[in-house]
Amino acid sequence: MWTFVLLIVVNIALILFFCHMFSNSVENLGKKLNLGDGVVGSVLSAVGTALPETMIPIIAVISNKPSGNGISTGAILGAPFMLSTLGFLVTGFAVFFYSSVNKRTIMLHVDKGIFSRDFFFFIISYIATILISITKNKSIFYSGAMFLVLLYFIYIVSTLKHQGGKEEAAPTLMLSRITRSSGMIVILLQLALSLIGIILASEEFVDNINRMSTTLGISSFVLSMIISPIITELPEKFNSIMWIRSRKDNLALGNITGAMVFQSTIPVAFGLAATNWNLNTTSLFIMTLTLISALVQYLYLETKETISPFVLTLSGLLYGVFIYVILVP
């Protein structure tokens, strides 16, 4: 078993490295195209850091492993759940910590338009997903998948029209340290290399999860639900903590909420179209907790015109509810 654990840790490290490489590429691409930090945070960076947990379910199904559907469904549902609970919790704690050491104020300075939009699209997509899922009708699944893809396209268009936020400097392109250039060709080259790396590392990760679930006799769904999102969501958490410290609140939170919108549309559309998507009571319970977290944040934002670090940390309690239900008979 420890061999599997070691291999999974190595896989995760590679996935995170190539994910960082991808995120670094898209941020530089965004700045090269003169996009604001609303787009960079909620679309480019969010999609970049969400790529590992997006590739895992795709590779799980394509590889045609015996537990591929379980791994795929667990990763798809786990990602938005972890973002809306642990992601918010860590971000809230970061605000409290850095304000306590006088690195920033405890008040979050956010563009309401960015986050009202993100939460609105996420809530619509997740309500739609729950309603579609309980029908257990494959024709409705296909229609739902097309609806979710269209919804994300509308979200991107809306984001591009209302970029919001101030311009932030792009990080140094990783390949520029070797090529001494940060032109468009080098950016696209780094983008391609990072994608290839993520795909190969994700395929190996799926293989090891499959072997480990068989060895331990644990459901591949539960194992993937817990392991995949927690580890692969590290980029969102790490980036957001660094941005909170630098008082770049739109980037910090947009990185999470933008990833939530992406994870609730494109991967779910893939799950509806390419897997049996036969969700059990536990799956629907997880989706309900995810939706509650988003609704709480959205309603507070609409009422108070801002996002509260205290309310962010409250969302973390929902993860505790999940662990209790899973572990207690």
VENHUBEL-V714935 format. One record per residue. N is the residue number from 1. RES is the residue in three letters. BURIAL is + if it has 24 or more other C-alpha atoms within 12 Angstrom, else -. Layout:
<<N | RES | BURIAL> <N | RES | BURIAL>>
//
This chain:
<<1 | MET | -> <2 | TRP | -> <3 | THR | -> <4 | PHE | -> <5 | VAL | -> <6 | LEU | -> <7 | LEU | -> <8 | ILE | +> <9 | VAL | +> <10 | VAL | -> <11 | ASN | +> <12 | ILE | +> <13 | ALA | +> <14 | LEU | +> <15 | ILE | +> <16 | LEU | +> <17 | PHE | +> <18 | PHE | +> <19 | CYS | +> <20 | HIS | +> <21 | MET | +> <22 | PHE | +> <23 | SER | +> <24 | ASN | +> <25 | SER | +> <26 | VAL | +> <27 | GLU | +> <28 | ASN | +> <29 | LEU | +> <30 | GLY | +> <31 | LYS | +> <32 | LYS | -> <33 | LEU | -> <34 | ASN | -> <35 | LEU | +> <36 | GLY | +> <37 | ASP | +> <38 | GLY | +> <39 | VAL | +> <40 | VAL | +> <41 | GLY | +> <42 | SER | +> <43 | VAL | +> <44 | LEU | +> <45 | SER | +> <46 | ALA | +> <47 | VAL | +> <48 | GLY | +> <49 | THR | +> <50 | ALA | +> <51 | LEU | +> <52 | PRO | +> <53 | GLU | +> <54 | THR | +> <55 | MET | +> <56 | ILE | +> <57 | PRO | +> <58 | ILE | +> <59 | ILE | +> <60 | ALA | +> <61 | VAL | +> <62 | ILE | +> <63 | SER | +> <64 | ASN | -> <65 | LYS | +> <66 | PRO | -> <67 | SER | +> <68 | GLY | +> <69 | ASN | +> <70 | GLY | +> <71 | ILE | +> <72 | SER | +> <73 | THR | +> <74 | GLY | +> <75 | ALA | +> <76 | ILE | +> <77 | LEU | +> <78 | GLY | +> <79 | ALA | +> <80 | PRO | +> <81 | PHE | +> <82 | MET | +> <83 | LEU | +> <84 | SER | +> <85 | THR | +> <86 | LEU | +> <87 | GLY | +> <88 | PHE | +> <89 | LEU | +> <90 | VAL | +> <91 | THR | +> <92 | GLY | +> <93 | PHE | +> <94 | ALA | +> <95 | VAL | +> <96 | PHE | +> <97 | PHE | -> <98 | TYR | +> <99 | SER | -> <100 | SER | -> <101 | VAL | -> <102 | ASN | -> <103 | LYS | -> <104 | ARG | -> <105 | THR | -> <106 | ILE | +> <107 | MET | -> <108 | LEU | +> <109 | HIS | +> <110 | VAL | +> <111 | ASP | +> <112 | LYS | +> <113 | GLY | +> <114 | ILE | +> <115 | PHE | +> <116 | SER | +> <117 | ARG | +> <118 | ASP | +> <119 | PHE | +> <120 | PHE | +> <121 | PHE | +> <122 | PHE | +> <123 | ILE | +> <124 | ILE | +> <125 | SER | +> <126 | TYR | +> <127 | ILE | +> <128 | ALA | +> <129 | THR | +> <130 | ILE | +> <131 | LEU | -> <132 | ILE | +> <133 | SER | +> <134 | ILE | -> <135 | THR | -> <136 | LYS | -> <137 | ASN | -> <138 | LYS | -> <139 | SER | -> <140 | ILE | -> <141 | PHE | +> <142 | TYR | +> <143 | SER | -> <144 | GLY | +> <145 | ALA | +> <146 | MET | +> <147 | PHE | +> <148 | LEU | +> <149 | VAL | +> <150 | LEU | -> <151 | LEU | +> <152 | TYR | +> <153 | PHE | -> <154 | ILE | -> <155 | TYR | +> <156 | ILE | +> <157 | VAL | -> <158 | SER | +> <159 | THR | +> <160 | LEU | +> <161 | LYS | -> <162 | HIS | +> <163 | GLN | +> <164 | GLY | +> <165 | GLY | +> <166 | LYS | -> <167 | GLU | -> <168 | GLU | +> <169 | ALA | -> <170 | ALA | +> <171 | PRO | +> <172 | THR | -> <173 | LEU | +> <174 | MET | +> <175 | LEU | +> <176 | SER | -> <177 | ARG | -> <178 | ILE | -> <179 | THR | -> <180 | ARG | -> <181 | SER | -> <182 | SER | +> <183 | GLY | -> <184 | MET | -> <185 | ILE | -> <186 | VAL | +> <187 | ILE | +> <188 | LEU | +> <189 | LEU | +> <190 | GLN | +> <191 | LEU | +> <192 | ALA | -> <193 | LEU | -> <194 | SER | +> <195 | LEU | +> <196 | ILE | -> <197 | GLY | +> <198 | ILE | +> <199 | ILE | +> <200 | LEU | +> <201 | ALA | +> <202 | SER | +> <203 | GLU | +> <204 | GLU | +> <205 | PHE | +> <206 | VAL | +> <207 | ASP | +> <208 | ASN | +> <209 | ILE | +> <210 | ASN | +> <211 | ARG | +> <212 | MET | +> <213 | SER | +> <214 | THR | -> <215 | THR | -> <216 | LEU | -> <217 | GLY | -> <218 | ILE | -> <219 | SER | +> <220 | SER | +> <221 | PHE | +> <222 | VAL | +> <223 | LEU | +> <224 | SER | +> <225 | MET | +> <226 | ILE | +> <227 | ILE | +> <228 | SER | +> <229 | PRO | +> <230 | ILE | +> <231 | ILE | +> <232 | THR | +> <233 | GLU | +> <234 | LEU | +> <235 | PRO | +> <236 | GLU | +> <237 | LYS | +> <238 | PHE | +> <239 | ASN | +> <240 | SER | +> <241 | ILE | +> <242 | MET | +> <243 | TRP | +> <244 | ILE | +> <245 | ARG | +> <246 | SER | +> <247 | ARG | +> <248 | LYS | +> <249 | ASP | +> <250 | ASN | +> <251 | LEU | +> <252 | ALA | +> <253 | LEU | +> <254 | GLY | +> <255 | ASN | +> <256 | ILE | +> <257 | THR | +> <258 | GLY | +> <259 | ALA | +> <260 | MET | +> <261 | VAL | +> <262 | PHE | +> <263 | GLN | +> <264 | SER | +> <265 | THR | +> <266 | ILE | +> <267 | PRO | +> <268 | VAL | +> <269 | ALA | +> <270 | PHE | +> <271 | GLY | +> <272 | LEU | +> <273 | ALA | +> <274 | ALA | +> <275 | THR | +> <276 | ASN | +> <277 | TRP | +> <278 | ASN | +> <279 | LEU | +> <280 | ASN | -> <281 | THR | -> <282 | THR | -> <283 | SER | +> <284 | LEU | +> <285 | PHE | +> <286 | ILE | +> <287 | MET | +> <288 | THR | +> <289 | LEU | +> <290 | THR | +> <291 | LEU | +> <292 | ILE | +> <293 | SER | +> <294 | ALA | +> <295 | LEU | +> <296 | VAL | +> <297 | GLN | +> <298 | TYR | +> <299 | LEU | -> <300 | TYR | -> <301 | LEU | +> <302 | GLU | -> <303 | THR | -> <304 | LYS | -> <305 | GLU | -> <306 | THR | +> <307 | ILE | +> <308 | SER | +> <309 | PRO | +> <310 | PHE | +> <311 | VAL | +> <312 | LEU | +> <313 | THR | +> <314 | LEU | +> <315 | SER | +> <316 | GLY | +> <317 | LEU | +> <318 | LEU | +> <319 | TYR | +> <320 | GLY | -> <321 | VAL | -> <322 | PHE | +> <323 | ILE | -> <324 | TYR | -> <325 | VAL | -> <326 | ILE | -> <327 | LEU | -> <328 | VAL | -> <329 | PRO | ->>
//
